[in-house]
């Protein structure tokens, strides 16, 4: 894992084009797909901080979703380009909280929040190693 980044990045934006397969019979982005998009945002935010979730898993660290809630404000349609902003709002050695805003231009389509818990291969909570914690927070706990 890359652990040389100086300052942690607290948010990142990802552009996502709505694919046809992600829409419902009315032509709107299906509600379940928003949660897939949020996972894309979390993964890219980790990557922006020099971390690779696949590497974490290989080392026996797994983030599980403990809480995820979403408020839908306006629909998205096939082939629209959306911008997802994912922001870290809290980090501890065993959990991380995120906030999400999905937009089409300036229009807010959905806002959400999640809490992830870090667990080991046995499914029990485990502390994030100090080197990785620093990558996310910028300083030791």
QUIWOBEL-V799977 format. One record per run of one state. SS is the DSSP state (H for helix, E for strand, - for the rest). FROM is the first residue (numbers start at 1). LEN is the number of residues. If there is no record, write none. Layout:
[[SS	FROM	LEN] [SS	FROM	LEN]]
This chain:
[[-	1	10] [E	11	7] [-	18	2] [H	20	3] [E	23	1] [-	24	4] [E	28	2] [-	30	1] [H	31	18] [-	49	4] [H	53	6] [-	59	3] [E	62	11] [-	73	4] [E	77	1] [-	78	3] [E	81	11] [-	92	3] [E	95	10] [-	105	2] [E	107	13] [-	120	5] [E	125	1] [-	126	4] [H	130	8] [-	138	4]]
